[in-house]
Amino acid sequence: MSKLLNQKVQAPMLFALMGLALVLVGTMQSWSLSLTILNYCVIAAIMALGLNVQWGYAGLFNVGLMGFAALGGIAAVLVAMPPTQEAWEAGGAGILTALLMALITTVAAIVAYKKLSPGRTRRLVMAAILVVGYFASRYFFDPAVELIEAVNPAKTGYLGGAGLPILLSWIVGGVLAACAAWLIGKITLGLRSDYLAIATLGISEIILAVLRYEEWLTRGVNNVNGLPRPVPFEIDLVQTAWVQEWSARLGVHVMDFASMVVKLSYLTLSLAVLLLLFWLAQTAIRSPWGRMMRAIRDNETAAEAMGKDVTGRHLQVFVLGSAIVGIAGAMLVTLDGQFTPNSYNPLRFTFLIWVMVIVGGSGNNLGAILGGFLIWFFWVQAEPIGLWLMNVITAGMSAESALRAHLLDSAAHMRLMVMGLILLLTLRFRPRGLLPEREERPHSAVRR
């Protein structure tokens, strides 16, 4: 009971300290920067929540988070960008025909596998179907890609999207990530945890390779800029009477006030998503399903002996966690206003998310959210804090000092040192995280 009360006091206190840190950034640097950091903190917290569903609930060691975030990002492009009519006219029919051929090949291979008896004949027939289907698809696919990528490659060179509201892409991003997770889970969830980590990392790299090099679909390394926004543009807001009136009352430049209104609008949307997902995650973990997942996580052998479908439950939680990461990936691209495949790297989209969950508290949804806020804040602020610290240390040195120049240049690398220091201190003094998982009574851990 005392531990529970202690955590109920700790959680508000730690979040209040995070709020104070953001207020200090607004006071000492700028309120616009503080709101920007807060927006990214919310999205990082959603990603951490998705990982916590997988690792904290079921102990699944997924290091392919960047692939699922990238699928959420491409969903924003495919849903919200307007279609490129010239590209569709040039090669759209060829792409659709190639996809139809691939579908027919897949169906034919499945039918052959089920109808024919195991043996050499089935292997030969399936191999023939796959080879013929592959070359038939490429026959239509390759010319179509060349025609599409030749259509104004400096600005388009791809098919574009559906031209729908970009908020719809948040849902589509979660669905895309969930579908990919289901396919990956069917292949990998029978593996041991270390093999699962290698497999998810490899598959995420395959996803990123497709997004980088299939320019007809994603523009690849050329990036997709100018994504539609779910909130007004600043240039439109500055012309409205209420923005001009309130900026004059507050003594703020009208463009700065409009920028803050836009960021607050983004924050309202992202906070609504975070609170909804948090409520769903809390409801799930407190349900009989959640208690069963923890029982499987703590002792798979015992849970399987009691008749639990361990692999099936792992697949469920793998899909759910990946869907949350996909939603966050779509939200991030919406906030950035552009899709850049080269920005997805393991440091930012896998390692950093793991640090958030470990520092915040694995198995505790509120802890994962706290970790998302804390780690992203220091990831952004470590460099300016490091630069200030180096200026203080070198204040008495000569302007021509080589040591002073070296120390000031080293401030750019402070974020990696700070992340490592936070992780080491947490593992040493709070190995279960800042907000540890609540311990359940033994008799309730294996209820269905």
Stockholm file with secondary structure:
# STOCKHOLM 1.0

chainA/1-448         MSKLLNQKVQAPMLFALMGLALVLVGTMQSWSLSLTILNYCVIAAIMALGLNVQWGYAGLFNVGLMGFAALGGIAAVLVAMPPTQEAWEAGGAGILTALLMALITTVAAIVAYKKLSPGRTRRLVMAAILVVGYFASRYFFDPAVELIEAVNPAKTGYLGGAGLPILLSWIVGGVLAACAAWLIGKITLGLRSDYLAIATLGISEIILAVLRYEEWLTRGVNNVNGLPRPVPFEIDLVQTAWVQEWSARLGVHVMDFASMVVKLSYLTLSLAVLLLLFWLAQTAIRSPWGRMMRAIRDNETAAEAMGKDVTGRHLQVFVLGSAIVGIAGAMLVTLDGQFTPNSYNPLRFTFLIWVMVIVGGSGNNLGAILGGFLIWFFWVQAEPIGLWLMNVITAGMSAESALRAHLLDSAAHMRLMVMGLILLLTLRFRPRGLLPEREERPHSAVRR
#=GR chainA/1-448 SS CHHHHHHHHHHHHHHHHHHHHHHHHHHHTCHHHHHHHHHHHHHHHHHHHHHHHHHHHHCCCCCCHHHHHHHHHHHHHHHHSCBCHHHIIIIIHHHHHHHHHHHHHHHHHHHHHHHSCTTHHHHHHHHHHHHHHHHHHHHHHHHHHHHHHTSSTTTCCSCBCCCCCTHHHHHHHHHHHHHHHHHHHHHHTTSCHHHHHHHHHHHHHHHHHHHHHCHHHHCGGGCEECCCCSSCCHHHHTTSHHHHHHHHHHTCCHHHHHHHHHHHHHHHHHHHHHHHHHHHHHHHHHSHHHHHHHHHHHCHHHHHHTTCCHHHHHHHHHHHHHHHHHHHHHHHHHHHTEECGGGCCHIIIIIHHHHHHHHHCTTCHHHHHHHHHHHHHHHHHHHHHHHHHHHHHTTTSCTTCHHHHHHHHHGGGHHHHHHHHHHHHHHHHCTTCSSCCCCCCGGGTTCC
#=GC SS_cons         CHHHHHHHHHHHHHHHHHHHHHHHHHHHTCHHHHHHHHHHHHHHHHHHHHHHHHHHHHCCCCCCHHHHHHHHHHHHHHHHSCBCHHHIIIIIHHHHHHHHHHHHHHHHHHHHHHHSCTTHHHHHHHHHHHHHHHHHHHHHHHHHHHHHHTSSTTTCCSCBCCCCCTHHHHHHHHHHHHHHHHHHHHHHTTSCHHHHHHHHHHHHHHHHHHHHHCHHHHCGGGCEECCCCSSCCHHHHTTSHHHHHHHHHHTCCHHHHHHHHHHHHHHHHHHHHHHHHHHHHHHHHHSHHHHHHHHHHHCHHHHHHTTCCHHHHHHHHHHHHHHHHHHHHHHHHHHHTEECGGGCCHIIIIIHHHHHHHHHCTTCHHHHHHHHHHHHHHHHHHHHHHHHHHHHHTTTSCTTCHHHHHHHHHGGGHHHHHHHHHHHHHHHHCTTCSSCCCCCCGGGTTCC
//
